[in-house]
Amino acid sequence: MALRIAVLKHMRVAVNPAGSVAFRTLGWGPWSNAMRWMSSETFLDKDEVTERVLSVVKSFPKVDPSKVTPSVNFQKDLGLDSLDTVEIVMALEEEFALEIPDKEADKIDSCSLAIDYISAHPMAK
């Protein structure tokens, strides 16, 4: 796990004009010349992400589905506590088959932030 964190801290995502995404390191260590090309199709359409995020939030037991909108705040608008927010973020990780780092997960307190994060994540499925 520590090695994974160390490697990921030194990774950077670049998008070339053709729309491909390249993961590359910052130029140190044995991976300095490593590149992994991925199709731009890896990124999910923002409308699809919005629909799926709203669906996950609406299905949360403590949420009134009629109050869920793309701009809703989990605590202010839905009355959820911090533990509920963590559970929603975990459900989003499962829905999109990705792992959101704790530092980033702590910032996600609304549907709009979740949508922005997931639609910009190249590994979201």
C-alpha positions as CSV (number, residue, x, y, z in Angstrom):
1,M,0.0,0.0,0.0
2,A,2.8,2.4,0.9
3,L,4.5,1.7,-2.5
4,R,1.2,2.4,-4.3
5,I,0.8,5.7,-2.5
6,A,4.4,6.7,-3.2
7,V,4.0,5.9,-6.9
8,L,0.6,7.7,-7.3
9,K,2.0,10.8,-5.6
10,H,4.4,11.1,-8.5
11,M,2.0,10.4,-11.3
12,R,0.5,13.0,-13.5
13,V,-2.3,12.8,-16.1
14,A,-1.9,14.6,-19.4
15,V,-4.3,14.9,-22.3
16,N,-2.8,15.3,-25.7
17,P,-4.6,17.2,-28.6
18,A,-5.8,14.0,-30.1
19,G,-7.8,13.2,-27.0
20,S,-5.7,10.4,-25.6
21,V,-4.8,10.3,-22.0
22,A,-1.2,9.4,-20.9
23,F,-0.2,8.6,-17.4
24,R,3.4,9.5,-16.8
25,T,5.8,9.9,-13.9
26,L,7.6,13.1,-13.0
27,G,10.9,11.8,-14.2
28,W,12.4,9.9,-11.4
29,G,13.1,6.2,-10.7
30,P,12.8,3.2,-12.9
31,W,9.4,4.4,-14.2
32,S,10.6,7.7,-15.6
33,N,10.0,6.7,-19.2
34,A,6.9,4.7,-18.6
35,M,3.7,5.7,-20.4
36,R,0.4,4.1,-20.6
37,W,-1.9,5.3,-23.3
38,M,-5.7,5.1,-22.8
39,S,-8.5,6.1,-25.1
40,S,-10.5,9.2,-24.3
41,E,-13.5,7.0,-24.1
42,T,-12.3,6.1,-20.6
43,F,-13.9,9.2,-19.3
44,L,-17.6,8.9,-18.7
45,D,-20.1,11.3,-20.1
46,K,-21.1,14.0,-17.6
47,D,-24.8,13.4,-18.2
48,E,-24.4,9.7,-17.5
49,V,-22.4,10.4,-14.3
50,T,-25.0,12.9,-13.2
51,E,-27.8,10.4,-13.7
52,R,-26.0,7.6,-11.8
53,V,-24.8,9.8,-8.9
54,L,-28.4,11.1,-8.4
55,S,-29.7,7.5,-8.5
56,V,-27.2,6.4,-5.8
57,V,-28.1,9.4,-3.6
58,K,-31.8,8.8,-4.1
59,S,-31.5,5.2,-3.1
60,F,-29.8,6.1,0.2
61,P,-32.3,5.1,3.0
62,K,-32.2,8.4,4.9
63,V,-32.8,10.6,1.7
64,D,-36.1,11.9,0.4
65,P,-35.7,11.2,-3.3
66,S,-37.8,14.3,-4.2
67,K,-35.2,16.6,-2.7
68,V,-32.3,15.2,-4.7
69,T,-30.9,17.5,-7.5
70,P,-27.5,17.9,-9.1
71,S,-26.7,20.8,-6.8
72,V,-28.0,19.3,-3.5
73,N,-25.7,19.5,-0.5
74,F,-25.7,16.3,1.6
75,Q,-25.7,18.0,5.0
76,K,-27.4,21.3,4.4
77,D,-30.2,20.2,2.0
78,L,-30.7,16.5,2.9
79,G,-29.9,16.7,6.6
80,L,-27.3,13.9,6.5
81,D,-24.5,13.7,9.0
82,S,-20.8,13.1,8.2
83,L,-21.1,9.3,8.6
84,D,-24.0,9.3,6.1
85,T,-21.9,11.3,3.7
86,V,-19.1,8.8,4.0
87,E,-21.5,6.0,3.2
88,I,-22.7,7.8,0.1
89,V,-19.2,8.3,-1.1
90,M,-18.5,4.6,-0.5
91,A,-21.6,3.8,-2.5
92,L,-20.4,6.0,-5.3
93,E,-17.0,4.3,-5.3
94,E,-18.8,1.0,-5.7
95,E,-21.1,2.3,-8.4
96,F,-18.3,3.7,-10.5
97,A,-15.7,1.0,-9.6
98,L,-13.1,3.4,-8.3
99,E,-11.3,4.3,-5.1
100,I,-11.5,7.9,-4.0
101,P,-8.6,8.9,-1.8
102,D,-9.6,10.0,1.7
103,K,-8.4,13.6,1.1
104,E,-10.7,13.9,-1.9
105,A,-13.6,12.0,-0.4
106,D,-13.6,14.4,2.6
107,K,-14.2,17.3,0.1
108,I,-17.3,15.6,-1.5
109,D,-20.3,17.0,0.3
110,S,-22.7,17.5,-2.5
111,C,-23.9,15.9,-5.7
112,S,-22.2,18.5,-7.9
113,L,-18.8,17.8,-6.3
114,A,-19.3,14.1,-6.7
115,I,-20.3,14.6,-10.4
116,D,-17.3,16.8,-11.1
117,Y,-14.9,14.4,-9.4
118,I,-16.2,11.3,-11.1
119,S,-16.6,12.7,-14.6
120,A,-13.0,13.9,-14.5
121,H,-11.7,10.6,-13.2
122,P,-10.2,8.5,-16.0
123,M,-10.8,5.1,-14.3
124,A,-14.5,5.6,-13.5
125,K,-16.6,2.9,-15.1
